[in-house]
Amino acid sequence: MLRPTAVDTLATRLWTHTSELAYGAAAPYAVALILVAALPAVLLGNVMGWKSTNPSVEVSGDVNDEKQPATAGTKVTP
């Protein structure tokens, strides 16, 4: 890996522990890395107003009807 000498980051610590098959020792670094990456993604998603790309569709009919693809004239809910 290309990195400055004697600099350990979350990614390098995770890589080191997983290459040594020390998954228990790598777990805290993996969780921290996921949280560090997820926080800005969630905040950016809220600011930009991103919604789900797979909305559900309300179709009037029997209670046991399955969800159907959206067609013209149906009410789409997020």
N, C-alpha and C positions, 0 to 999 in steps of 0.2 A: 504494500500500500504506500502511496505517496502521502507523506505527512511530515510536518516539522519534527525534528528529533526531540524526544522527551516531552511530547505533548499528547496527553490522553484525552479523548473526547468520549461522549457516550457511545458513538458508533465504534470507535476503536476498542473500547473496553468490551462492548458486546461481541465484536468480532474475535477478540482474544479468548474470551471465555467459551464461546461456541466452538472455536477451532480446537480447544482443549477438551471438548465434550463436557464442560462444566455448565450444564444448562441451568442448574439451580442458582449458580453464581451469576449467570447472564440474565436471569429473569428480571431483577430490579432495573437493570440498564435498558432492557427491552421495553418495559412498562414506561419508564421515564421518557424514552425516545418516542414512543407512541403518543404519550400525553403532550410532549413538547410539539409534536407535529400536528396533533388533532386540535389543539386549542386555537391556533391561528386559522385553521381550516374552518372550524365552526364559526368563529367570529367573522371571518370574511364572508362565509355563506349567509350569515344573518344580515350583514351590512348590505350585501349585494341583492338580497331578497331571493336567493335561490330556493326553488321548491322541488318537490319530488317529480321525477320524470315519468312516473307511472301512476297517474291518478286513478282513483276508483270511480265507478260509474253507478249511478242510481237508476235502476230499471224497475218500474212499477210492475207488480205481478205477484206471484206466489212467494211466500217467505222462503221456500226451499230453492228458489231460482239461484243459479250461480251468476257471478259477475260476468258481464258481457263487454266486448270491446265497444268503445265509444263510437256512436254514429251521429249523423246530423240530427239535431233536435233533442238529444239526450242531455241531461244535466250532469256535468262533470264536477266532482268535488275533490279537493286536494287530499 
